[in-house]
Structure formats: C-alpha cells, structure tokens
C-alpha cells in the first residue's frame, strides 16, 4: 500500500510538471506568435505587369504606312494625324524623331503588302520603335455601284480579302521587328449621314471588330477606334470631299492615338 501510494504521488507530480511545462510553452508562444512561422516564408507572388506601349528608352524612329489617311489627305495644315503624333512625341521626349511616311493615297491592303516586300521598306520597319498605319477604307468603300451606293456582296468579299491581308501585314511587320509598338487606326464611316448609311454601318463595325480580334493575337499591337468620334459629327470632322478627315478630324484621331500610347 505504501509503494502504491508513493507511485501515485510520483505519477501525480509528473503530470503536474508536464502540465506546467505545456502551460509555459503556450504562454511563450502566445506572447511571440512568430515562433510558429516557418523560418523562410514563401516569396510573394509577383504579378506580371502589362507591357508598356512605348519602349523605356523612348521613341527615336517612327514609320507610317497605309493609305491617304496616313498621308494626311484633307488636312489643310498638311500634317494629318501622324504629323500631330510626331510633334507630341518629340515634345515629350525633348529630342527630334526620325520620321518616315510611306503611305500612298488610294492604297489598298494588297498594295501595302507589295510595298512591304521592298528592301528599303523592310529595313525601315526593322529599325522602327513605333509603326503607325491605316488600311481598309479603300478596300471596302471602292465597292460601289454608284454615288453612295454599296454593293453588299462585293463589300463582303472585299472584307474577307482585307482580313487576310491585314493579318499578313501585321505578321510580316512582327517578323521584321519583334519589339516595335504597332498602332492600327481603325475605320470610321464617312457615309454615316448619307443614303449609304444603311449599307455601310454594319460592314464598318464588323471590320473594326475583326481588326481588333486579329491584332490581339500579336504582341504590342494596338487598335485605336475612330468610329465613335465621327458618328453624327461628319459635317464637323470631314473634309469637303466627305471622305477624309479635315484638320479637326485628324486632331481627334491623333489625340486618341496618344491616349493609347500613354
């Protein structure tokens, strides 16, 4: 009985000691919870930032391609949107920019592809930091059956050819130059306030959607919308030929492009 009593007291004492040690350990951890954290925590997850529209080292060479819109037809000041964009970029950079405008009045997408096969054009595109282009208006709007009369079947066929050529244009530019920022200015509808509005609104909207979808497959290609800027403002922003922008129209396009490049 004495032996059993001593064993009981020893067991009770041991349990009391263990309880005290557990209590003390819990108290220490409560006062310093960092003790429970691993010695080396996992690094924070880094979110990938979207690429900047323009290179960090700035823009030094700009090449412009396309049709009369890039040429600046209709602008009494002779600059067009590309001239205004160039001025703004030079002012921001504080240094002159080498600028080459290769646009040709009346050019269609098939013509632009032929032009891009020239050795000098390839060299200029390969060295550019920024490439601006317009194309498609002549492809679509030359499909007329008379003044402000649109042949729907011809427009549909022309849109398919334009889509194929447009993607090939971007593909070839990107093959020549993997880093340059490419800006395509999509179409407005110059016939929005004419009898041809009913036949031209949807083809223009469909093409702009197709252009954006194709551009999204390639890095650093931006599609700048213009349709909304001219909608119901044709008289204010179109030249007297009712097709090309006037000086104010080009200024609005340039402003939209500069916003995209910020």
C-alpha positions as CSV (number, residue, x, y, z in Angstrom):
1,X,0.0,0.0,0.0
2,X,2.9,2.4,0.8
3,X,4.5,1.5,-2.5
4,X,1.3,2.2,-4.3
5,X,0.8,5.5,-2.6
6,X,4.3,6.6,-3.5
7,X,3.8,5.6,-7.1
8,X,0.5,7.6,-7.2
9,X,2.2,10.7,-5.8
10,X,5.1,10.4,-8.2
11,X,2.6,10.0,-11.1
12,X,0.6,12.9,-10.0
13,X,3.7,15.1,-9.6
14,X,5.0,14.1,-13.1
15,X,1.6,15.0,-14.6
16,X,1.6,18.3,-12.8
17,X,5.1,19.1,-14.1
18,X,4.1,18.2,-17.7
19,X,1.0,20.4,-17.4
20,X,3.1,23.3,-16.1
21,X,5.6,22.9,-19.0
22,X,2.8,22.8,-21.6
23,X,1.2,25.9,-20.0
24,X,4.6,27.7,-20.0
25,X,5.2,26.9,-23.6
26,X,1.7,28.0,-24.6
27,X,2.3,31.3,-22.8
28,X,5.6,31.9,-24.6
29,X,4.0,31.2,-28.0
30,X,1.1,33.4,-27.2
31,X,3.4,36.3,-26.4
32,X,5.6,35.6,-29.5
33,X,3.4,34.0,-32.3
34,X,6.2,34.4,-34.8
35,X,7.8,31.3,-33.3
36,X,5.1,29.3,-35.1
37,X,6.0,30.8,-38.5
38,X,8.5,29.0,-40.8
39,X,12.0,30.3,-40.8
40,X,11.8,31.0,-44.5
41,X,8.5,32.2,-45.8
42,X,7.3,31.7,-49.4
43,X,8.2,34.7,-51.6
44,X,5.2,36.9,-52.5
45,X,3.5,36.1,-55.8
46,X,4.7,38.6,-58.4
47,X,2.0,39.8,-60.8
48,X,3.2,40.4,-64.3
49,X,2.7,44.0,-65.4
50,X,1.3,44.6,-68.9
51,X,3.9,45.7,-71.4
52,X,4.4,49.5,-71.7
53,X,3.0,50.9,-75.0
54,X,6.3,52.5,-75.8
55,X,9.9,51.4,-75.1
56,X,11.5,52.6,-71.9
57,X,14.4,54.2,-73.8
58,X,11.9,56.3,-75.8
59,X,10.9,56.7,-79.4
60,X,13.6,57.6,-81.9
61,X,12.3,56.2,-85.2
62,X,8.7,56.2,-86.5
63,X,7.5,54.7,-89.7
64,X,4.0,55.3,-91.1
65,X,2.3,53.0,-93.6
66,X,-1.0,52.8,-95.4
67,X,-3.4,55.0,-97.4
68,X,-4.5,58.6,-97.7
69,X,-5.5,58.8,-94.0
70,X,-1.8,58.3,-93.0
71,X,-0.8,60.6,-95.9
72,X,-3.0,63.3,-94.3
73,X,-5.3,64.0,-97.3
74,X,-7.9,66.6,-96.4
75,X,-5.8,68.4,-93.8
76,X,-5.3,72.0,-94.8
77,X,-2.3,72.1,-92.4
78,X,-0.6,69.2,-94.3
79,X,0.1,67.2,-91.2
80,X,-2.6,64.6,-90.8
81,X,-2.7,62.5,-87.6
82,X,0.8,61.2,-88.0
83,X,2.3,64.7,-88.1
84,X,0.5,65.6,-84.9
85,X,1.5,62.4,-83.1
86,X,5.1,63.0,-84.2
87,X,5.0,66.6,-82.8
88,X,3.6,65.4,-79.4
89,X,6.2,62.6,-79.1
90,X,9.1,65.0,-79.9
91,X,7.8,67.5,-77.3
92,X,7.6,64.8,-74.7
93,X,11.0,63.3,-75.5
94,X,12.8,66.6,-75.8
95,X,14.6,65.4,-79.0
96,X,13.9,65.1,-82.7
97,X,12.4,61.9,-84.0
98,X,13.4,60.2,-87.3
99,X,10.0,60.0,-89.1
100,X,9.3,58.3,-92.4
101,X,5.8,58.4,-94.0
102,X,5.5,55.7,-96.6
103,X,1.7,56.0,-97.0
104,X,0.3,56.3,-100.6
105,X,-3.0,57.8,-101.5
106,X,-5.5,55.3,-102.7
107,X,-3.6,52.3,-101.4
108,X,-5.4,49.1,-100.6
109,X,-4.2,46.2,-98.4
110,X,-2.8,44.2,-101.3
111,X,-0.8,47.3,-102.5
112,X,0.6,47.7,-99.0
113,X,1.8,44.1,-98.9
114,X,3.6,44.6,-102.2
115,X,5.2,47.8,-100.9
116,X,6.4,45.9,-97.8
117,X,8.3,43.5,-100.0
118,X,10.7,46.3,-101.0
119,X,14.2,46.0,-99.3
120,X,14.3,49.6,-98.2
121,X,10.8,49.4,-96.6
122,X,11.9,46.2,-94.7
123,X,15.0,48.0,-93.4
124,X,12.9,51.0,-92.1
125,X,10.4,48.7,-90.5
126,X,13.1,46.6,-88.8
127,X,14.7,49.7,-87.2
128,X,11.4,51.5,-86.1
129,X,10.4,52.0,-82.5
130,X,6.8,52.9,-83.5
131,X,4.9,51.9,-86.6
132,X,1.6,53.7,-87.4
133,X,-0.7,52.5,-90.2
134,X,-4.2,52.8,-91.7
135,X,-5.6,50.5,-94.3
136,X,-9.0,49.2,-95.3
137,X,-11.1,52.2,-96.3
138,X,-10.3,51.8,-100.0
139,X,-10.7,48.0,-99.8
140,X,-14.3,48.5,-98.6
141,X,-15.6,51.8,-99.9
142,X,-14.5,51.3,-103.5
143,X,-17.1,48.5,-103.8
144,X,-19.8,50.9,-105.0
145,X,-22.4,50.7,-107.6
146,X,-22.7,54.5,-108.0
147,X,-22.6,57.6,-105.8
148,X,-23.2,56.4,-102.2
149,X,-24.5,53.1,-103.4
150,X,-22.8,50.0,-101.9
151,X,-22.7,46.5,-103.5
152,X,-23.1,44.3,-100.4
153,X,-21.7,41.2,-102.0
154,X,-18.6,43.0,-103.2
155,X,-18.2,44.5,-99.8
156,X,-18.4,41.1,-98.1
157,X,-15.8,39.6,-100.5
158,X,-13.6,42.7,-100.0
159,X,-13.8,42.3,-96.2
160,X,-12.6,38.7,-96.4
161,X,-9.6,39.7,-98.5
162,X,-8.8,42.6,-96.3
163,X,-8.8,40.4,-93.2
164,X,-6.3,38.0,-94.8
165,X,-4.1,40.8,-96.0
166,X,-4.3,42.8,-92.7
167,X,-3.1,39.8,-90.7
168,X,-0.3,39.2,-93.1
169,X,0.7,42.8,-92.8
170,X,1.0,42.5,-89.1
171,X,2.7,39.2,-89.2
172,X,5.3,40.5,-91.6
173,X,6.0,43.6,-89.5
174,X,6.3,41.5,-86.4
175,X,8.6,39.1,-88.2
176,X,10.9,42.0,-89.2
177,X,10.6,43.7,-85.8
178,X,9.7,41.9,-82.7
179,X,9.7,44.9,-80.3
180,X,8.2,47.9,-82.1
181,X,4.9,49.2,-81.0
182,X,2.3,48.9,-83.8
183,X,-0.7,51.1,-83.9
184,X,-3.6,50.5,-86.4
185,X,-6.2,53.2,-86.7
186,X,-9.5,51.5,-87.4
187,X,-12.2,52.9,-89.7
188,X,-14.9,55.5,-89.2
189,X,-17.9,55.6,-91.5
190,X,-17.8,58.7,-93.8
191,X,-21.2,57.8,-95.2
192,X,-23.0,57.9,-91.8
193,X,-25.1,60.9,-92.7
194,X,-25.8,59.8,-96.4
195,X,-28.2,57.5,-98.1
196,X,-25.5,54.8,-98.0
197,X,-25.5,54.7,-94.1
198,X,-27.9,51.7,-94.0
199,X,-25.5,49.7,-96.1
200,X,-22.2,50.8,-94.6
201,X,-22.7,51.0,-90.8
202,X,-22.6,47.2,-90.2
203,X,-19.7,46.4,-92.6
204,X,-17.5,49.1,-90.9
205,X,-18.4,47.9,-87.4
206,X,-17.8,44.2,-88.4
207,X,-14.4,45.1,-89.9
208,X,-13.3,47.0,-86.8
209,X,-14.2,44.1,-84.7
210,X,-12.3,41.7,-86.9
211,X,-9.3,44.0,-86.9
212,X,-9.2,44.1,-83.1
213,X,-9.5,40.3,-82.9
214,X,-6.7,39.7,-85.3
215,X,-4.4,42.3,-83.6
216,X,-5.0,40.6,-80.2
217,X,-3.0,37.6,-81.5
218,X,0.2,39.6,-81.7
219,X,2.2,41.4,-79.0
220,X,2.4,45.1,-78.8
221,X,-0.3,45.8,-81.5
222,X,-2.9,48.4,-80.6
223,X,-6.1,49.1,-82.4
224,X,-7.3,52.7,-82.0
225,X,-11.1,53.2,-82.6
226,X,-12.3,56.2,-84.5
227,X,-15.9,55.2,-85.4
228,X,-17.5,56.9,-82.4
229,X,-15.6,60.2,-83.0
230,X,-17.2,60.8,-86.4
231,X,-20.6,59.3,-85.6
232,X,-23.2,62.1,-86.2
233,X,-20.3,64.6,-86.5
234,X,-19.5,64.0,-90.1
235,X,-20.1,67.7,-91.0
236,X,-17.7,68.9,-88.3
237,X,-14.8,66.5,-88.8
238,X,-14.8,65.5,-92.5
239,X,-13.2,67.4,-95.4
240,X,-15.2,68.8,-98.2
241,X,-14.8,65.5,-100.2
242,X,-16.9,63.9,-97.4
243,X,-14.5,61.1,-97.1
244,X,-11.2,62.2,-95.5
245,X,-11.0,64.0,-92.1
246,X,-10.3,67.7,-92.0
247,X,-7.8,69.3,-89.7
248,X,-10.1,68.9,-86.7
249,X,-10.8,65.3,-87.5
250,X,-7.2,64.4,-87.7
251,X,-6.5,66.2,-84.4
252,X,-9.1,64.0,-82.7
253,X,-7.5,60.9,-84.2
254,X,-4.1,62.0,-83.1
255,X,-5.4,62.6,-79.6
256,X,-6.9,59.1,-79.4
257,X,-3.6,57.5,-80.5
258,X,-1.6,59.5,-78.0
259,X,-4.0,58.3,-75.3
260,X,-3.4,54.7,-76.3
261,X,0.4,55.3,-76.1
262,X,0.3,56.7,-72.6
